[in-house]
Amino acid sequence: MRHLMSPLDFSVSEIDRLLDLANDIEKQPEKYAHACEGKKLATCFYEPSTRTRLSFEAAMLNLGGSVLGFSSANSSSAAKGESVSDTIRIISCYADICAMRHPKEGAPLVASEKSKIPVINAGDGGHQHPTQTLTDLLTIRSLKGHLGNLTIGLCGDLKFGRTVHSLINALIRYNNVKFVLISPEELKVPDYIREDVLKANNIEFEEVERLEDAMSELDVLYMTRVQKERFFNEEDYIRLKDFYVLNKQKLAEAKDDMLILHPLPRVNEIAVEVDDDPRACYFKQAQYGVYVRMALILTLLELDKKFEY
């Protein structure tokens, strides 16, 4: 039995196979419409979510399975003090696979150690968000045709942004990937990402504060929101929340085939006027999230072996 806590839990060849499956699901959804009949997915979300929770639920329903779970800690026995370890033991009696989001880093890992069913980390604090990373990889590979030989700009909250940390960890395993880290001083990537991931693996990167200074060299621009829920005081959040706003004027210097990605939700960091730009791929990215989660559910339940793709 396997779990998914980090993108590194899968080898590059396993990720490539998962993305191949997701692409086949996109092309032939009817082929997989009954793959999970009789199977149940538990969505245990201790933190608010729209895309991740609903895309997991849509993924399981698209596969012919069913869904149960809760959408906030207050609507579960966590409000009574039940531990994550006890909760997953109970969930293991009811469901075949579990997707868990939790504000505490490492909580899904604790759950996986006590679980009798596969557990998927659907986001843990500011740490990891592996299924968003798989979505990002699928989006880039589908639209660019490859995952190597790219210059990736990561912009906004690089300190608390778990999607950024997961994506860096995943992309360093592909050839000739360069990162441009665009953030204010207060929201720079954590030292462990800079030292233990980028420098330790001899990955080319630069850190800049102005988005305009990086725009012309980027193949992919990954925007992120400044996350109010991660700040200890509101003054810092208010000061930094509109530090970056991507608009048509800033895009004038970008490559014609640059991809604009965003894990969503957006607040002010991408102007609505950008939505009509052919380079804006963030809503398409959300659709890819359903395909990749369908592929992941099939893989962890070992049902992928029934299909040729």
C-alpha positions in Angstrom: 0.0 0.0 0.0 1.3 3.4 -1.0 0.6 6.9 0.2 1.4 10.3 -1.4 2.9 12.8 1.0 5.3 14.6 -1.3 6.0 14.7 -5.0 9.2 12.9 -4.3 7.3 9.8 -3.2 7.1 9.0 -6.9 10.1 8.5 -9.1 10.4 10.5 -12.3 9.3 7.5 -14.4 6.3 6.9 -12.1 5.3 10.6 -12.4 5.6 10.3 -16.2 3.4 7.2 -16.2 0.9 9.0 -14.0 0.8 12.0 -16.3 0.4 9.6 -19.3 -2.6 8.1 -17.6 -4.1 11.6 -16.9 -3.7 12.5 -20.5 -5.5 9.3 -21.6 -8.3 10.1 -19.1 -8.6 13.6 -20.7 -8.9 12.1 -24.2 -11.1 9.1 -23.3 -13.1 9.8 -20.1 -15.7 7.2 -20.9 -13.1 4.5 -20.8 -12.6 5.1 -17.0 -16.2 6.0 -16.1 -16.8 2.8 -14.1 -13.2 2.1 -12.9 -14.0 2.8 -9.2 -17.5 1.4 -8.9 -18.0 0.2 -5.3 -15.0 2.3 -4.0 -15.3 5.2 -1.6 -13.1 8.3 -1.2 -13.0 10.1 2.1 -12.2 13.8 1.9 -11.0 14.9 5.4 -10.5 18.7 5.1 -9.5 20.4 8.4 -8.9 23.6 6.4 -11.1 25.5 3.8 -10.8 24.5 0.2 -12.7 24.9 -3.1 -10.6 23.5 -5.9 -8.7 20.7 -4.1 -11.7 19.2 -2.3 -14.2 19.5 -5.1 -11.7 18.3 -7.7 -11.0 15.2 -5.6 -14.7 14.6 -5.3 -15.3 15.2 -9.0 -12.4 12.8 -9.8 -13.9 10.0 -7.7 -17.4 10.5 -9.1 -16.0 10.6 -12.7 -14.5 7.2 -11.9 -17.8 5.8 -10.8 -17.0 5.8 -7.1 -18.6 7.6 -4.2 -17.5 10.2 -1.7 -17.9 10.9 2.0 -16.1 13.2 4.4 -16.1 16.7 6.0 -15.1 20.1 4.8 -13.9 21.7 8.1 -12.5 20.7 11.4 -15.6 22.1 13.2 -17.8 19.6 11.4 -15.7 16.6 12.5 -14.9 15.1 15.9 -11.6 17.1 15.8 -13.8 19.8 17.4 -14.2 17.5 20.3 -10.5 16.9 20.5 -10.1 13.7 18.5 -6.6 13.1 17.2 -5.7 12.7 13.5 -4.5 9.2 14.3 -7.8 8.2 15.7 -9.8 9.8 12.9 -7.9 7.9 10.2 -8.4 4.6 12.0 -12.1 5.3 11.9 -12.0 6.5 8.3 -10.1 3.3 7.3 -13.3 1.4 8.4 -15.5 3.4 6.1 -13.5 4.2 2.9 -11.0 2.8 0.5 -8.8 5.9 0.1 -8.5 9.2 1.9 -7.5 12.8 0.8 -6.5 14.9 3.8 -5.8 18.6 4.2 -4.6 19.9 7.5 -3.2 23.2 8.8 -0.4 21.4 10.7 2.6 20.4 8.8 3.1 16.6 8.9 -0.5 15.8 10.0 -1.2 13.7 6.8 2.1 11.8 7.4 1.0 10.9 10.9 -2.3 9.7 9.5 -0.6 7.6 6.9 1.4 5.8 9.6 -1.8 4.6 11.3 -4.0 4.1 8.2 -5.2 0.9 6.6 -6.0 2.7 3.4 -3.9 5.0 1.0 -3.7 8.6 2.3 -3.1 11.5 0.0 -1.7 14.7 1.4 -4.1 17.4 0.0 -2.0 20.2 1.6 -0.4 20.4 5.1 0.2 23.9 6.4 3.0 25.8 4.5 4.8 22.5 3.8 3.7 20.5 0.8 0.8 20.3 -1.7 1.8 17.3 -3.9 -1.5 16.9 -5.9 -1.3 20.6 -6.9 2.3 19.9 -8.0 1.2 16.9 -10.1 -1.5 19.3 -11.6 1.2 21.8 -12.4 3.5 19.2 -14.0 0.6 17.9 -16.1 -0.3 21.4 -17.2 3.2 22.4 -18.2 3.9 19.1 -20.0 0.6 19.1 -21.8 1.0 22.7 -23.0 4.8 22.9 -23.5 5.3 19.2 -24.5 8.1 18.7 -22.0 9.3 19.4 -18.4 13.0 20.1 -19.0 14.8 23.0 -20.6 12.5 25.6 -19.0 13.0 28.9 -17.1 10.3 29.0 -14.4 9.4 32.2 -12.6 7.8 31.8 -9.2 6.2 35.0 -8.0 4.6 36.2 -4.8 4.6 34.4 -1.5 7.5 32.0 -1.7 7.9 31.7 2.1 4.5 30.2 3.0 3.5 29.0 -0.4 3.4 25.2 -0.1 2.6 24.9 -3.9 5.9 26.6 -4.6 7.9 24.4 -2.3 6.4 21.2 -3.8 6.9 22.4 -7.4 10.6 23.3 -6.8 11.2 19.8 -5.3 9.5 18.1 -8.3 11.1 20.1 -11.1 14.7 19.9 -10.0 14.6 16.3 -11.2 14.2 17.4 -14.8 17.1 18.6 -17.0 18.1 22.2 -17.4 15.4 23.8 -15.3 16.2 27.3 -14.1 14.2 29.2 -11.4 13.7 32.9 -11.1 12.4 33.5 -7.5 10.4 36.8 -7.5 9.4 38.0 -4.0 9.8 40.8 -1.5 12.5 40.3 1.1 9.9 39.2 3.7 8.5 36.5 1.5 11.6 34.9 0.1 11.8 31.1 -0.1 12.8 29.4 3.2 16.5 28.7 3.7 16.0 25.0 3.6 14.6 25.3 0.0 17.5 27.6 -1.0 20.2 25.6 0.6 19.1 22.0 0.9 17.1 21.8 -2.4 18.4 24.3 -4.9 22.1 24.8 -3.9 22.6 21.2 -2.8 21.4 20.0 -6.2 23.4 22.6 -8.2 20.2 24.1 -9.6 20.5 27.4 -11.4 18.4 30.1 -9.8 18.2 33.9 -9.1 16.3 36.0 -6.7 14.8 39.3 -7.8 12.2 41.7 -6.3 10.7 43.3 -9.4 8.6 41.1 -11.7 9.5 43.3 -14.7 13.2 42.4 -14.3 12.4 38.7 -15.0 9.5 38.7 -17.4 11.3 38.6 -20.7 13.3 35.4 -19.9 10.4 33.2 -18.5 8.8 30.2 -20.2 6.4 29.8 -17.3 5.2 32.4 -14.8 3.7 30.8 -11.6 1.8 33.5 -9.7 0.8 33.0 -6.1 -1.4 35.0 -3.7 -0.1 36.4 -0.4 -1.7 34.1 2.1 -3.5 36.1 4.8 -4.0 32.9 6.9 -0.3 32.3 7.3 0.5 35.8 8.7 0.9 36.5 12.4 -0.2 40.1 12.1 -2.6 41.9 9.7 -0.3 44.9 9.2 2.3 42.8 7.4 -0.3 41.2 5.3 -1.9 44.5 4.3 1.6 45.9 3.4 2.5 43.0 1.2 -0.8 41.7 -0.3 -0.7 43.9 -3.4 3.1 43.8 -3.9 2.6 42.1 -7.3 -0.2 42.7 -9.7 0.1 41.1 -13.1 -1.6 43.1 -15.8 -1.4 43.6 -19.6 1.2 46.3 -19.3 3.6 44.0 -17.5 2.9 41.2 -20.0 4.1 43.3 -22.8 7.7 42.1 -22.2 6.8 38.4 -21.9 7.3 35.7 -24.5 4.4 35.0 -26.8 4.3 31.4 -25.6 4.9 31.9 -21.9 2.4 30.1 -19.7 0.7 32.0 -16.8 -0.2 29.6 -14.0 -1.7 30.1 -10.6 -2.8 27.4 -8.0 -5.8 29.7 -7.2 -7.6 31.2 -5.5 -6.4 34.6 -6.8 -7.1 37.8 -4.9 -5.5 40.8 -6.6 -2.3 39.4 -8.0 -3.6 38.8 -11.6 -5.8 41.5 -13.0 -9.1 40.2 -14.5 -8.0 41.8 -17.9 -5.3 39.1 -18.2 -7.9 36.3 -18.3 -8.5 36.8 -22.0 -4.8 36.6 -22.8 -4.0 33.3 -24.6 -1.1 32.8 -22.2 -3.4 32.7 -19.2 -3.7 29.0 -18.3 -4.9 29.0 -14.7 -8.5 27.9 -15.3 -7.3 25.2 -17.7 -4.8 24.2 -15.0 -7.8 23.6 -12.6 -9.4 21.3 -15.1 -6.1 19.3 -15.4 -6.3 18.9 -11.6 -9.4 16.6 -12.0 -7.6 14.4 -14.6 -4.4 14.1 -12.5 -6.4 13.3 -9.3 -8.4 10.6 -11.2 -5.0 9.1 -12.3 -3.7 9.3 -8.8 -6.7 7.5 -7.3 -6.5 4.8 -9.8 -2.7 4.4 -9.2 -2.9 4.2 -5.4 -5.8 1.8 -5.6 -3.8 -0.2 -8.1 -6.6 -0.1 -10.6 -4.4 1.6 -13.3 -3.1 -1.8 -14.2 -6.4 -2.8 -15.8 -5.9 -0.1 -18.5 -3.6 0.3 -21.5 -2.6 3.9 -22.1 
